[in-house]
Amino acid sequence: MSAEQQNNREIFEEFPIAKAVRTMAVPTVISQLIVLIYNMADTFFVGRTNNPYMVAGASLILPIFNISLSLSGLAGVGGGALISRLLGEKRPEEARKVYSFSVWLCVFASALFSAGVLLFMKPLMAALGAGEETYGYASGYAFFVIVCGGIPTVLSNTLAALLRSVGESKKAGIGITMGGLINIALDPLFMFVLLPDGMEILGAGAATCLSNCIACTYFILVILRMRDGGSVLRLCSPFRFPGSRSVFGIFAVGLPSAIATFLFDMDYIVIDRLMSGYHDIALAAVGIVLKAERLPLNVGVGICQGMMPLVAYNYSARNYPRMNGIKRYSLRLGLICAAVSIALYELLAGRIMRLFIGDAQTVLLGTGFLRIRVLATPLMFLSFFHVYLFNGFGKGGYALFLGVTRWLVFNIPMLFLLNRLFGMYGIVWAQSAADILTVALSLAVYWRYERRTLRPSGGDPSADT
């Protein structure tokens, strides 16, 4: 075993719980924040044009871009969670086959998605609510970000998840962070120097595409280098499939993760669609808010992503006391971050909006929207937290049930209901109202699972069946 592999084993088995969670979560949180910043950078620089139609066009594509990233959940979360469990069971050869299958799956699925967006661009933009003023901006941005940059973007996020599954959270974080920083640097160059006035949104899309290509190249080089140290992250022939149980295990967790991410972004599409029924200023304002609110959300997701491999490994190794300690520490950490974010956003909402656009009406409307939406942060963290726990256990059915119920039973119907009752501010309040129900359901489902499965002998967690 190489020194690098030995260190990774110590993270899973021997580090103090707080140190293990920090080692895995901090690089992931940083990379999540950088991803958020570079996503917001496009909106920030486009907002410098003070053209609300251009801002609205970029905002319309955010849900589709995030849906493409759900494919990395299929291959990365599904494959990564299984790899961690296989390592906990001391089955490295099967883990290697799972890694290879996950990479091939990612490439095929992302290529198919990009081709679909290209072929159905016009009806897709119409379905998103693009008007005459926003269609050209939205379709041009989508061409660069999703059609041209789809495979490298999804592959980068998949490889980052697979690196975290073997304890290489720092390398995963460096790759995602590097891509984000390059994007931030390239945005003003492409938008305001290389391309003429009126084409700023195309420059933002081209910068995003190029930065993701560079990040993808980094990940490929890192994994090629790790191969010499005996890592399980080694590409096999596409015909060397893992066992049928492993293939089922990938899809059992990855498919619910992808569906949940898809429904999360469908919720954003519904918000955009409903808000477009008022006016483009409201659409631009909520588009900025939906990006700004992702800062605390991405912190919570980063904590969960760092926690999941640790939970998966110790669950399969049947080290339940360590697994429960990791769970409790991660939960406290996420709720503290959520509370801090509420305080900061309530105080700085107006300044945050003015960072993105100078239009006074958009700022005024968005400030109120942001102060309402941020109240849902701890509820959203708790919802994601339980889904990631079940993914770590390999119980994709539970994760799928919670994800589908959250979005199709609670969130999306709540948007239509509150919009009908209270107008556009009802749309903004819907997240908090729906997630109160989601958290209650998540706690009930987890408590039932823990009582029946993790503690079937009446309190001895080592008796798991």
Secondary structure, 3 states (H helix, E strand, C coil): CCHHHHHHHHHHHCCCHHHHHHHHHHHHHHHHHHHHHHHHHHHHHHHCCCCHHHHHHHHHHHHHHHHHHHHHHHHHHHHHHHHHHHHHCCCHHHHHHHHHHHHHHHHHHHHHHHHHHHHCHHHHHHHHCCCHHHHHHHHHHHHHHHHHCHHHHHHHHHHHHHHHHCCCHHHHHHHHHHHHHHHHHHHHHHHHHHCCCCCHHHHHHHHHHHHHHHHHHHHHHHHHHHHCCCCCCCCCCCCCCCCHHHHHHHHHHHHHHHHHHHHHHHHHHHHHHHHCCCCHHHHHHHHHHHHHCHHHHHHHHHHHHHHHHHHHHHHHCCCHHHHHHHHHHHHHHHHHHHHHHHHHHHHHHHHHHHHHCCCHHHHHHHHHHHHHHHHHHHHHHHHHHHHHHHHHHCCHHHHHHHHHHHHHHHHHHHHHHHHHHHCHHHHHHHHHHHHHHHHHHHHHHHHHHHHHHHCCCCCCHHHCC
